[in-house]
């Protein structure tokens, strides 16, 4: 099994060679982390009542566990990504925020996920070209050194 541990580090691990205690521990930690992540979006802002918050979190955990038991898994992607596309999405997001403010509304009143979806939809070949130029310009800038900033 190829395991991406982050920062560009990957290791091929023969799980059949792991001692049972190590395998049990890895499965426990993995399940715990996946299930903890599943209810991380449940907040005190949304559920100020402790009992309701706990019930909502338990429902999310149960839903995730059912998905796992049926074989549904999220594939982990690497974070290397495309800097030009990321910049184009940032630029489109800024455009959408400007439109919201121009309408006299508050950006905070809109769902961040919805704003991102709209931004992704606004990425055009022209915006990608501008983003490419911006990324290239940023790469060409000499940012200096730690000594330059006093660190």
KALINMO-V812171 format. One record per residue. N is the residue number from 1. RES is the residue in three letters. PSI is psi in degrees with one decimal (* if undefined). BURIAL is b if it has 16 or more other C-alpha atoms within 10 Angstrom, else e. D_FIRST is the distance of its C-alpha to the first C-alpha in whole Angstrom. Layout:
n=N res=RES psi=PSI burial=BURIAL d_first=D_FIRST
n=N res=RES psi=PSI burial=BURIAL d_first=D_FIRST
This chain:
n=1 res=UNK psi=127.8 burial=e d_first=0
n=2 res=UNK psi=122.5 burial=e d_first=4
n=3 res=UNK psi=121.4 burial=e d_first=6
n=4 res=UNK psi=113.7 burial=e d_first=10
n=5 res=UNK psi=7.0 burial=e d_first=12
n=6 res=UNK psi=165.9 burial=e d_first=15
n=7 res=UNK psi=33.2 burial=e d_first=18
n=8 res=UNK psi=10.5 burial=e d_first=16
n=9 res=UNK psi=128.3 burial=e d_first=14
n=10 res=UNK psi=147.1 burial=e d_first=10
n=11 res=UNK psi=135.9 burial=e d_first=8
n=12 res=UNK psi=122.9 burial=e d_first=5
n=13 res=UNK psi=126.9 burial=e d_first=5
n=14 res=UNK psi=95.1 burial=e d_first=6
n=15 res=UNK psi=-22.2 burial=e d_first=7
n=16 res=UNK psi=-21.0 burial=e d_first=10
n=17 res=UNK psi=-6.0 burial=e d_first=12
n=18 res=UNK psi=136.6 burial=e d_first=12
n=19 res=UNK psi=150.7 burial=e d_first=16
n=20 res=UNK psi=-40.1 burial=e d_first=16
n=21 res=UNK psi=-39.8 burial=e d_first=18
n=22 res=UNK psi=-40.8 burial=e d_first=15
n=23 res=UNK psi=-44.7 burial=e d_first=13
n=24 res=UNK psi=-43.4 burial=e d_first=16
n=25 res=UNK psi=-45.2 burial=e d_first=17
n=26 res=UNK psi=-41.8 burial=e d_first=13
n=27 res=UNK psi=-44.3 burial=e d_first=14
n=28 res=UNK psi=-50.7 burial=e d_first=18
n=29 res=UNK psi=-42.4 burial=e d_first=17
n=30 res=UNK psi=-47.9 burial=e d_first=15
n=31 res=UNK psi=-42.7 burial=e d_first=17
n=32 res=UNK psi=-45.5 burial=e d_first=20
n=33 res=UNK psi=-43.2 burial=e d_first=19
n=34 res=UNK psi=-44.4 burial=e d_first=18
n=35 res=UNK psi=-34.5 burial=b d_first=22
n=36 res=UNK psi=-42.7 burial=e d_first=24
n=37 res=UNK psi=-32.1 burial=e d_first=23
n=38 res=UNK psi=-26.8 burial=b d_first=24
n=39 res=UNK psi=12.6 burial=b d_first=27
n=40 res=UNK psi=-24.0 burial=e d_first=28
n=41 res=UNK psi=-9.4 burial=e d_first=30
n=42 res=UNK psi=115.2 burial=b d_first=33
n=43 res=UNK psi=164.9 burial=e d_first=35
n=44 res=UNK psi=-25.9 burial=e d_first=39
n=45 res=UNK psi=-43.3 burial=e d_first=40
n=46 res=UNK psi=-35.6 burial=e d_first=39
n=47 res=UNK psi=79.6 burial=e d_first=40
n=48 res=UNK psi=-26.6 burial=e d_first=42
n=49 res=UNK psi=124.1 burial=e d_first=43
n=50 res=UNK psi=-44.8 burial=e d_first=41
n=51 res=UNK psi=-41.9 burial=e d_first=41
n=52 res=UNK psi=-40.2 burial=e d_first=40
n=53 res=UNK psi=-44.8 burial=b d_first=37
n=54 res=UNK psi=-42.9 burial=e d_first=35
n=55 res=UNK psi=-41.7 burial=e d_first=36
n=56 res=UNK psi=-41.5 burial=b d_first=34
n=57 res=UNK psi=-43.3 burial=b d_first=31
n=58 res=UNK psi=-37.7 burial=b d_first=31
n=59 res=UNK psi=-40.0 burial=e d_first=31
n=60 res=UNK psi=-42.0 burial=b d_first=28
n=61 res=UNK psi=-45.7 burial=b d_first=26
n=62 res=UNK psi=-38.8 burial=e d_first=27
n=63 res=UNK psi=-44.5 burial=e d_first=27
n=64 res=UNK psi=-42.4 burial=b d_first=23
n=65 res=UNK psi=-41.0 burial=b d_first=22
n=66 res=UNK psi=-40.2 burial=e d_first=24
n=67 res=UNK psi=-43.8 burial=e d_first=22
n=68 res=UNK psi=-44.2 burial=e d_first=19
n=69 res=UNK psi=-24.5 burial=e d_first=20
n=70 res=UNK psi=4.3 burial=e d_first=21
n=71 res=UNK psi=5.4 burial=e d_first=17
n=72 res=UNK psi=121.7 burial=e d_first=18
n=73 res=UNK psi=149.0 burial=e d_first=15
n=74 res=UNK psi=129.1 burial=e d_first=16
n=75 res=UNK psi=130.1 burial=e d_first=14
n=76 res=UNK psi=129.3 burial=e d_first=13
n=77 res=UNK psi=160.1 burial=e d_first=15
n=78 res=UNK psi=161.3 burial=e d_first=16
n=79 res=UNK psi=9.8 burial=e d_first=19
n=80 res=UNK psi=-46.9 burial=e d_first=21
n=81 res=UNK psi=-176.0 burial=e d_first=23
n=82 res=UNK psi=110.1 burial=e d_first=26
n=83 res=UNK psi=-29.9 burial=e d_first=29
n=84 res=UNK psi=-46.1 burial=b d_first=31
n=85 res=UNK psi=-40.6 burial=b d_first=30
n=86 res=UNK psi=-41.8 burial=e d_first=30
n=87 res=UNK psi=-39.8 burial=b d_first=33
n=88 res=UNK psi=-40.3 burial=b d_first=35
n=89 res=UNK psi=-39.7 burial=b d_first=33
n=90 res=UNK psi=-43.9 burial=b d_first=35
n=91 res=UNK psi=-43.1 burial=b d_first=38
n=92 res=UNK psi=-38.1 burial=b d_first=38
n=93 res=UNK psi=-43.7 burial=b d_first=38
n=94 res=UNK psi=-38.3 burial=e d_first=41
n=95 res=UNK psi=-45.6 burial=e d_first=43
n=96 res=UNK psi=-41.6 burial=b d_first=42
n=97 res=UNK psi=-38.4 burial=b d_first=43
n=98 res=UNK psi=-39.0 burial=e d_first=46
n=99 res=UNK psi=-42.6 burial=e d_first=47
n=100 res=UNK psi=-46.8 burial=b d_first=47
n=101 res=UNK psi=-38.4 burial=e d_first=49
n=102 res=UNK psi=-31.0 burial=e d_first=51
n=103 res=UNK psi=2.1 burial=e d_first=52
n=104 res=UNK psi=18.0 burial=e d_first=53
n=105 res=UNK psi=167.8 burial=e d_first=49
n=106 res=UNK psi=132.3 burial=e d_first=47
n=107 res=UNK psi=-36.2 burial=e d_first=43
n=108 res=UNK psi=-18.7 burial=e d_first=42
n=109 res=UNK psi=-5.0 burial=e d_first=44
n=110 res=UNK psi=148.4 burial=e d_first=41
n=111 res=UNK psi=125.7 burial=e d_first=38
n=112 res=UNK psi=-36.8 burial=e d_first=35
n=113 res=UNK psi=-40.5 burial=e d_first=33
n=114 res=UNK psi=-40.1 burial=e d_first=36
n=115 res=UNK psi=-43.8 burial=b d_first=37
n=116 res=UNK psi=-43.2 burial=b d_first=33
n=117 res=UNK psi=-43.1 burial=e d_first=33
n=118 res=UNK psi=-37.1 burial=e d_first=37
n=119 res=UNK psi=-44.8 burial=b d_first=36
n=120 res=UNK psi=-39.7 burial=b d_first=33
n=121 res=UNK psi=-23.4 burial=e d_first=36
n=122 res=UNK psi=-5.8 burial=b d_first=38
n=123 res=UNK psi=115.0 burial=b d_first=36
n=124 res=UNK psi=168.2 burial=e d_first=38
n=125 res=UNK psi=-35.2 burial=e d_first=38
n=126 res=UNK psi=-43.3 burial=e d_first=41
n=127 res=UNK psi=-38.6 burial=b d_first=39
n=128 res=UNK psi=-37.9 burial=b d_first=36
n=129 res=UNK psi=-42.7 burial=e d_first=39
n=130 res=UNK psi=-40.4 burial=b d_first=40
n=131 res=UNK psi=-41.5 burial=b d_first=37
n=132 res=UNK psi=-43.7 burial=b d_first=36
n=133 res=UNK psi=-44.3 burial=e d_first=39
n=134 res=UNK psi=-43.7 burial=e d_first=39
n=135 res=UNK psi=-44.6 burial=b d_first=35
n=136 res=UNK psi=-41.6 burial=e d_first=37
n=137 res=UNK psi=-41.8 burial=e d_first=40
n=138 res=UNK psi=-37.8 burial=e d_first=38
n=139 res=UNK psi=-29.1 burial=e d_first=36
n=140 res=UNK psi=-14.5 burial=e d_first=39
n=141 res=UNK psi=131.6 burial=e d_first=40
n=142 res=UNK psi=111.0 burial=e d_first=41
n=143 res=UNK psi=-8.1 burial=e d_first=40
n=144 res=UNK psi=-155.1 burial=e d_first=41
n=145 res=UNK psi=173.2 burial=e d_first=40
n=146 res=UNK psi=-37.2 burial=e d_first=39
n=147 res=UNK psi=-34.5 burial=e d_first=43
n=148 res=UNK psi=-29.6 burial=e d_first=44
n=149 res=UNK psi=6.6 burial=e d_first=43
n=150 res=UNK psi=26.8 burial=e d_first=44
n=151 res=UNK psi=* burial=e d_first=41
